[in-house]
């Protein structure tokens, strides 16, 4: 008879932080704080003297600001391959898409995998421990599976959303017909991904969402059928809504509804839905988001880069909307830096509504706790018992923070965005001393640039 005892879960102690920011219900900030994790879950958080003094892995956080890992609620990872493309540097969304669709038609499985791995490395170094993605074109055999492979290799918590375009230019949509898919095929692949990969368990590393791409690239029928499929399997829904004035005009002309009205008509409001952008909403629509529990992915850098407008984030927050942050595609942001996005969100609302519109801590809350809520997750986004052991650390003795240490939390937001010194995901160290562990970054950058050059015909 085998009388061996089950193997104990590994433990982790992050100790003696200069300041540990929990983002818990009380929003505690603990000077000299420590965190103790068992396996992938946080067991204790508090003053260093109150926690265990030993663990299997002990990380000295002296002189560090410790924060919950940042949550990226909207991205297109493959777009790292087409940053700062000359032909669209000054274009607005529809013209920008029209040019880039034809470049992205050259993607293949390797391009999707390599771009995802590089984008996730960039995100990880910027403090992101959970990212979503929306992949919505699949030329030359590319699949969501290629991104999932990258996430599993780098150790990123991942919530990819299977996009898809079915309304081509010949039928009144924006994308070229050759990049659209049959709707039955889109839904069949969605179901395949859910059955193969979706993990509904607490602290899951991989969950699947469904994401028909936008009102101007899919039919009403696909939106309705996707919502039915998602709710049958208990997965979330995601799409672009009210990003630009052009989209508003398109929806009014084609379906006789404003974008959010259209979403309501097709069953796309609720706590299992989060919408990217939501720039052009009126007060009643903001209230509708709050009343239905619908989340929002705010992408300030992308909205500024494309001249799309300023989303009414201060109003959303005052109504209790779950607003997270997204770096958006790296061809409309040209960066995948989550701390930079936190800062940009704060500054942009101040441009629109005044200096008191959004504080540094409110912006960080959007990047952590509220972003998790937008994704329908209560297991990430804060440092408290039961949640996933996802955290980041920033040394406070760096040049960029000199003179700002009277408020280390504000320093991380107001000052020049920095890369993190430490990142832990699911209880495992992924960044140490500012380096992504187990990744040959120069080789990855070189391969990524070669693929980019091929796509651009250089």
C-alpha positions as CSV (number, residue, x, y, z in Angstrom):
1,X,0.0,0.0,0.0
2,X,1.2,3.5,-0.9
3,X,1.3,5.4,2.4
4,X,3.1,8.4,1.0
5,X,1.6,11.8,1.9
6,X,0.5,14.2,-0.8
7,X,3.3,16.7,-1.7
8,X,2.9,20.0,0.0
9,X,2.2,23.0,-2.1
10,X,5.2,25.4,-2.5
11,X,5.2,28.5,-0.5
12,X,6.3,32.1,-1.3
13,X,7.1,35.0,0.9
14,X,7.5,38.5,-0.3
15,X,8.7,40.4,2.7
16,X,9.5,43.9,4.1
17,X,8.2,46.0,1.2
18,X,8.7,49.7,1.6
19,X,5.0,49.9,0.8
20,X,2.5,47.1,-0.2
21,X,-0.6,48.3,-1.9
22,X,-3.4,45.7,-1.6
23,X,-6.4,47.2,-3.6
24,X,-8.5,45.1,-1.2
25,X,-12.0,46.3,0.0
26,X,-10.4,48.7,2.4
27,X,-7.7,49.8,0.0
28,X,-5.0,49.1,2.6
29,X,-1.5,50.3,1.9
30,X,0.9,48.6,4.3
31,X,4.3,50.1,5.1
32,X,6.8,47.3,5.8
33,X,4.3,44.9,4.4
34,X,4.7,41.2,3.5
35,X,2.7,38.7,1.5
36,X,2.6,34.9,2.0
37,X,1.3,32.6,-0.7
38,X,0.6,28.9,-0.8
39,X,0.7,27.4,-4.3
40,X,-0.9,29.9,-6.6
41,X,-3.1,31.7,-4.0
42,X,-2.4,34.4,-1.5
43,X,-2.8,33.1,2.1
44,X,-1.8,36.2,4.2
45,X,-1.1,39.9,3.7
46,X,0.0,42.3,6.4
47,X,2.8,43.8,8.4
48,X,6.0,41.7,8.1
49,X,6.1,40.9,11.8
50,X,2.6,39.3,11.6
51,X,3.4,36.8,8.7
52,X,5.6,33.7,8.5
53,X,9.3,34.5,8.3
54,X,10.3,31.6,6.1
55,X,9.0,29.9,2.9
56,X,10.2,27.8,0.0
57,X,10.9,31.0,-2.0
58,X,11.7,34.2,-0.1
59,X,11.9,37.5,-2.0
60,X,13.3,40.5,-0.2
61,X,11.2,43.5,-1.2
62,X,13.1,46.1,0.9
63,X,13.0,49.4,-0.9
64,X,10.2,48.3,-3.2
65,X,6.7,49.3,-4.0
66,X,4.6,46.2,-4.3
67,X,1.4,46.4,-6.3
68,X,-1.2,43.9,-7.6
69,X,-0.3,42.7,-11.1
70,X,-1.8,44.9,-13.7
71,X,-4.7,43.6,-15.9
72,X,-4.8,44.5,-19.6
73,X,-8.4,44.4,-20.8
74,X,-7.9,45.0,-24.5
75,X,-5.2,44.1,-27.0
76,X,-4.3,42.9,-30.5
77,X,-1.0,41.2,-29.8
78,X,-0.1,40.6,-33.5
79,X,-0.1,44.3,-34.1
80,X,3.4,44.6,-32.6
81,X,4.5,43.6,-36.1
82,X,3.2,46.8,-37.6
83,X,4.1,49.6,-35.2
84,X,4.5,53.2,-36.6
85,X,3.8,52.2,-40.2
86,X,4.4,55.3,-42.2
87,X,1.3,55.1,-44.4
88,X,-1.0,55.3,-41.3
89,X,0.9,57.5,-38.9
90,X,-1.7,60.3,-39.3
91,X,-4.8,58.2,-40.2
92,X,-8.1,57.9,-38.3
93,X,-9.6,54.5,-37.5
94,X,-11.4,53.5,-40.7
95,X,-8.6,54.6,-43.0
96,X,-6.0,53.1,-40.7
97,X,-7.8,49.7,-40.8
98,X,-8.3,49.8,-44.6
99,X,-4.5,50.1,-45.2
100,X,-3.4,47.7,-42.5
101,X,-5.9,44.9,-43.3
102,X,-3.9,44.2,-46.5
103,X,-0.7,44.1,-44.6
104,X,-2.1,41.8,-41.9
105,X,-3.3,39.4,-44.6
106,X,0.3,38.2,-44.7
107,X,0.1,36.8,-41.1
108,X,0.7,33.1,-40.5
109,X,1.0,30.9,-37.5
110,X,4.6,31.8,-36.7
111,X,3.8,35.5,-37.0
112,X,1.0,35.2,-34.5
113,X,3.1,33.2,-32.1
114,X,6.2,35.3,-32.2
115,X,4.3,38.6,-32.0
116,X,2.3,37.3,-29.0
117,X,5.4,36.2,-27.2
118,X,7.1,39.6,-27.8
119,X,4.0,41.6,-26.8
120,X,3.6,39.5,-23.6
121,X,7.2,40.1,-22.7
122,X,6.7,43.8,-23.1
123,X,3.5,43.7,-21.1
124,X,5.1,41.6,-18.4
125,X,8.0,44.1,-18.0
126,X,5.5,46.9,-17.8
127,X,3.8,45.3,-14.8
128,X,1.0,43.3,-16.6
129,X,0.3,39.8,-15.2
130,X,-3.0,39.2,-16.9
131,X,-3.8,40.1,-20.5
132,X,-6.7,39.6,-22.8
133,X,-6.4,39.6,-26.6
134,X,-8.7,39.8,-29.6
135,X,-7.4,38.0,-32.6
136,X,-9.9,38.5,-35.5
137,X,-8.2,37.5,-38.7
138,X,-6.8,34.1,-39.5
139,X,-4.9,33.9,-42.8
140,X,-2.5,31.1,-43.7
141,X,-3.6,28.8,-40.9
142,X,-3.1,31.2,-38.0
143,X,-5.1,30.3,-34.9
144,X,-5.8,31.5,-31.4
145,X,-3.9,28.4,-30.3
146,X,-0.6,30.1,-31.5
147,X,-1.1,32.9,-29.0
148,X,-2.1,30.4,-26.2
149,X,1.2,28.6,-26.8
150,X,3.1,31.9,-26.3
151,X,1.2,32.6,-23.1
152,X,1.9,29.2,-21.7
153,X,5.6,29.5,-22.5
154,X,6.1,32.9,-20.8
155,X,3.7,32.2,-17.9
156,X,1.2,35.0,-18.6
157,X,-2.3,34.7,-17.2
158,X,-4.3,34.9,-20.5
159,X,-7.9,35.5,-21.5
160,X,-7.9,35.5,-25.3
161,X,-11.1,36.3,-27.1
162,X,-11.8,34.6,-30.4
163,X,-12.7,37.4,-32.8
164,X,-13.9,37.1,-36.4
165,X,-15.1,39.1,-39.3
166,X,-18.0,38.0,-41.5
167,X,-19.3,41.2,-43.1
168,X,-17.0,42.1,-46.0
169,X,-16.9,45.2,-48.1
170,X,-19.1,43.8,-50.8
171,X,-21.9,43.4,-48.2
172,X,-21.4,46.8,-46.6
173,X,-18.8,46.1,-44.0
174,X,-15.3,47.6,-43.7
175,X,-12.9,44.6,-44.1
176,X,-12.0,43.2,-47.5
177,X,-14.0,40.1,-48.4
178,X,-10.8,37.9,-48.4
179,X,-10.3,38.4,-44.7
180,X,-13.8,37.4,-43.7
181,X,-15.0,34.0,-42.5
182,X,-18.1,31.9,-42.8
183,X,-20.2,32.5,-39.6
184,X,-20.7,28.8,-39.0
185,X,-17.0,28.2,-39.1
186,X,-16.4,31.1,-36.7
187,X,-18.8,29.7,-34.2
188,X,-17.5,26.2,-34.6
189,X,-13.9,27.4,-33.8
190,X,-15.2,29.3,-30.8
191,X,-16.8,26.1,-29.5
192,X,-13.6,24.2,-30.1
193,X,-11.5,26.7,-28.2
194,X,-13.9,26.7,-25.2
195,X,-14.0,22.9,-25.0
196,X,-10.2,22.6,-25.4
197,X,-8.9,25.4,-23.3
198,X,-11.5,27.3,-21.1
199,X,-10.9,26.8,-17.4
200,X,-13.6,28.2,-15.2
201,X,-11.8,27.4,-11.9
202,X,-10.7,30.1,-9.5
203,X,-7.3,31.5,-10.4
204,X,-7.4,29.9,-13.8
205,X,-4.4,30.7,-16.1
206,X,-6.5,30.4,-19.3
207,X,-10.0,31.4,-20.1
208,X,-11.7,31.9,-23.4
209,X,-14.0,34.7,-24.5
210,X,-16.0,35.3,-27.7
211,X,-15.5,38.5,-29.6
212,X,-17.1,39.2,-32.9
213,X,-15.0,42.1,-33.9
214,X,-17.1,45.2,-34.4
215,X,-20.5,46.5,-35.6
216,X,-18.9,47.3,-39.0
217,X,-17.3,43.9,-39.5
218,X,-19.9,41.3,-38.5
219,X,-23.6,40.7,-39.0
220,X,-26.4,41.1,-36.5
221,X,-26.9,37.3,-36.7
222,X,-23.3,36.6,-35.6
223,X,-23.6,38.9,-32.6
224,X,-26.8,37.1,-31.5
225,X,-25.5,33.6,-32.1
226,X,-22.2,34.4,-30.3
227,X,-24.1,35.6,-27.3
228,X,-26.2,32.5,-27.2
229,X,-23.1,30.3,-27.5
230,X,-21.2,32.2,-24.9
231,X,-24.0,32.0,-22.3
232,X,-24.5,28.3,-23.0
233,X,-20.9,27.7,-22.0
234,X,-20.6,30.3,-19.3
235,X,-17.9,32.4,-21.1
236,X,-17.6,36.1,-21.5
237,X,-18.2,38.4,-24.5
238,X,-16.1,41.2,-25.9
239,X,-16.3,43.6,-28.9
240,X,-15.4,47.2,-30.0
241,X,-18.2,49.7,-29.4
242,X,-18.6,53.4,-29.9
243,X,-14.9,54.0,-30.6
244,X,-15.3,56.7,-33.2
245,X,-17.9,59.1,-34.7
246,X,-17.6,57.1,-38.0
247,X,-18.8,54.0,-36.2
248,X,-21.8,55.9,-34.8
249,X,-22.7,57.2,-38.3
250,X,-22.3,53.7,-39.7
251,X,-24.6,52.1,-37.1
252,X,-27.3,54.8,-37.5
253,X,-27.3,54.4,-41.3
254,X,-27.2,50.6,-41.3
255,X,-29.3,49.5,-38.4
256,X,-31.0,52.7,-37.2
257,X,-29.4,52.6,-33.8
258,X,-26.5,54.2,-31.9
259,X,-23.8,51.6,-31.2
260,X,-24.8,50.9,-27.6
261,X,-28.5,50.7,-28.5
262,X,-27.5,48.1,-31.1
263,X,-25.6,46.1,-28.5
264,X,-28.7,46.2,-26.3
265,X,-30.9,45.0,-29.2
266,X,-28.7,41.9,-29.8
267,X,-28.3,40.9,-26.1
268,X,-24.8,42.3,-25.6
269,X,-25.2,44.1,-22.3
270,X,-24.6,42.5,-18.9
271,X,-22.0,41.4,-16.4
272,X,-20.6,38.8,-18.8
273,X,-19.8,41.5,-21.4
274,X,-17.0,44.1,-21.6
275,X,-16.8,46.6,-24.4
276,X,-13.6,48.2,-25.8
277,X,-13.4,52.0,-26.0
278,X,-17.0,53.3,-25.4
279,X,-15.8,56.8,-26.3
280,X,-19.0,58.2,-27.8
281,X,-21.6,57.6,-25.1
282,X,-24.2,60.0,-23.7
283,X,-25.2,60.2,-20.0
284,X,-28.1,57.8,-20.4
285,X,-25.9,55.2,-22.0
286,X,-23.3,55.5,-19.2
287,X,-26.2,54.9,-16.8
288,X,-27.2,51.9,-18.9
289,X,-23.7,50.4,-18.6
290,X,-23.9,50.8,-14.8
291,X,-27.4,49.3,-14.5
292,X,-26.5,46.2,-16.6
293,X,-23.1,45.6,-15.0
294,X,-21.4,45.9,-18.4
295,X,-17.7,46.4,-18.3
296,X,-15.5,48.8,-20.3
297,X,-11.9,48.6,-21.6
298,X,-10.6,52.1,-21.7
299,X,-7.7,52.6,-24.2
300,X,-6.5,56.2,-23.8
301,X,-3.3,56.0,-25.8
302,X,-5.0,54.4,-28.8
303,X,-7.9,56.8,-28.7
304,X,-5.4,59.7,-28.6
305,X,-3.2,58.3,-31.4
306,X,-6.1,57.8,-33.8
307,X,-7.9,61.0,-32.8
308,X,-10.9,59.0,-31.7
309,X,-12.0,61.1,-28.8
310,X,-12.0,61.1,-25.0
311,X,-14.1,58.5,-23.3
312,X,-16.3,59.8,-20.4
313,X,-14.4,57.7,-17.8
314,X,-14.9,60.1,-14.9
315,X,-18.7,59.8,-15.4
316,X,-18.5,56.0,-15.8
317,X,-16.6,55.7,-12.5
318,X,-19.0,57.9,-10.7
319,X,-21.9,55.7,-11.8
320,X,-20.0,52.5,-10.7
321,X,-19.1,51.1,-14.2
322,X,-16.3,48.5,-14.0
323,X,-13.7,50.3,-16.2
324,X,-10.5,48.6,-16.9
325,X,-7.5,49.7,-19.0
326,X,-6.2,48.3,-22.3
327,X,-3.1,49.1,-24.2
328,X,-5.1,48.2,-27.4
329,X,-3.3,47.0,-30.5
330,X,0.3,48.0,-30.8
331,X,-0.3,49.5,-34.2
332,X,-2.7,52.1,-32.7
333,X,-0.6,52.6,-29.5
334,X,2.9,51.6,-30.7
335,X,3.5,50.4,-27.1
336,X,2.4,47.6,-24.8
337,X,3.2,49.4,-21.5
338,X,0.5,49.0,-18.9
339,X,2.0,51.5,-16.4
340,X,2.2,54.0,-19.2
341,X,-1.5,53.4,-19.8
342,X,-2.4,54.0,-16.2
343,X,-0.6,57.4,-16.4
344,X,-2.2,58.2,-19.7
345,X,-5.7,57.5,-18.3
346,X,-5.2,59.8,-15.4
347,X,-3.8,62.6,-17.6
348,X,-6.4,62.4,-20.3
349,X,-9.4,62.7,-17.9
350,X,-7.7,65.8,-16.4
351,X,-7.5,67.3,-19.9
352,X,-11.2,66.7,-20.3
353,X,-12.6,67.4,-16.8
354,X,-9.9,69.2,-14.8
355,X,-7.0,68.3,-12.5
356,X,-9.3,66.6,-9.9
357,X,-11.0,64.3,-12.5
358,X,-8.9,61.2,-11.8
359,X,-6.4,60.6,-9.1
360,X,-3.3,58.4,-9.3
361,X,-4.9,55.8,-7.0
362,X,-8.1,55.7,-9.1
363,X,-6.1,55.2,-12.2
364,X,-4.2,52.3,-10.6
365,X,-7.5,50.8,-9.5
366,X,-8.6,50.8,-13.1
367,X,-5.4,49.0,-14.0
368,X,-5.9,46.3,-11.3
369,X,-9.2,45.7,-9.4
370,X,-11.6,47.3,-11.8
371,X,-10.0,45.7,-14.8
372,X,-10.4,42.3,-13.1
373,X,-14.1,43.1,-12.5
374,X,-14.6,44.1,-16.1
375,X,-13.4,40.7,-17.1
376,X,-15.8,39.1,-14.7
377,X,-13.0,38.0,-12.3
378,X,-12.9,38.2,-8.6
379,X,-9.8,36.1,-8.3
380,X,-7.2,38.6,-9.5
381,X,-6.6,42.4,-9.3
382,X,-5.9,42.7,-5.6
383,X,-3.5,41.4,-3.0
384,X,-5.8,39.6,-0.4
385,X,-6.3,36.1,0.8
386,X,-7.8,33.7,-1.8
387,X,-6.9,35.7,-4.8
388,X,-4.1,34.6,-7.2
389,X,-0.6,35.4,-6.2
390,X,0.0,37.9,-9.0
391,X,2.1,40.9,-8.0
392,X,4.7,43.4,-9.2
393,X,7.6,45.2,-7.6
394,X,9.3,48.5,-8.4
395,X,12.4,49.7,-6.7
396,X,12.0,53.1,-5.3
397,X,15.6,54.2,-5.4
398,X,15.6,54.7,-9.1
399,X,16.4,58.0,-10.9
400,X,12.8,58.5,-12.2
401,X,11.4,58.5,-8.6
402,X,14.0,60.8,-7.1
403,X,12.1,63.5,-5.1
404,X,8.8,61.7,-5.3
405,X,9.1,59.3,-2.3
406,X,6.7,61.3,-0.1
407,X,4.0,59.2,-2.0
408,X,5.4,56.1,-3.6
409,X,2.1,55.1,-5.1
410,X,1.7,58.5,-6.9
411,X,5.3,58.2,-8.0
412,X,4.5,55.1,-10.0
413,X,1.8,56.9,-11.9
414,X,2.9,60.6,-12.1
415,X,6.5,60.0,-12.9
416,X,8.0,58.5,-16.1
417,X,6.5,55.0,-16.6
418,X,9.1,52.4,-15.6
419,X,9.6,48.7,-16.2
420,X,9.2,46.5,-13.1
421,X,12.0,44.9,-11.2
422,X,9.9,41.9,-10.0
423,X,6.8,40.1,-11.3
424,X,5.1,37.1,-9.8
425,X,2.3,35.3,-11.7
426,X,0.3,32.5,-10.1
427,X,2.9,32.2,-7.3
428,X,5.9,31.9,-9.7
429,X,8.6,34.5,-10.3
430,X,8.5,35.6,-13.9
431,X,10.6,38.8,-13.7
432,X,13.6,39.1,-11.4
433,X,15.9,42.2,-11.4
434,X,14.1,43.5,-14.4
435,X,14.7,40.4,-16.6
436,X,12.1,38.0,-18.0
437,X,13.2,34.6,-16.8
438,X,13.8,31.9,-19.3
439,X,13.5,34.1,-22.4
440,X,16.1,35.0,-25.0
441,X,14.8,38.5,-25.6
442,X,17.4,39.6,-28.2
443,X,16.8,36.5,-30.3
444,X,13.0,37.1,-30.0
445,X,13.3,40.7,-31.1
446,X,15.5,39.8,-34.1
447,X,13.0,37.1,-35.3
448,X,10.1,39.5,-34.7
449,X,11.7,42.2,-36.7
450,X,12.4,39.8,-39.6
451,X,8.7,38.8,-39.7
452,X,7.7,42.5,-39.6
453,X,10.0,43.3,-42.5
454,X,8.5,40.4,-44.5
455,X,4.9,41.7,-43.9
456,X,5.9,45.2,-44.9
457,X,7.8,44.1,-48.0
458,X,11.1,45.5,-46.8
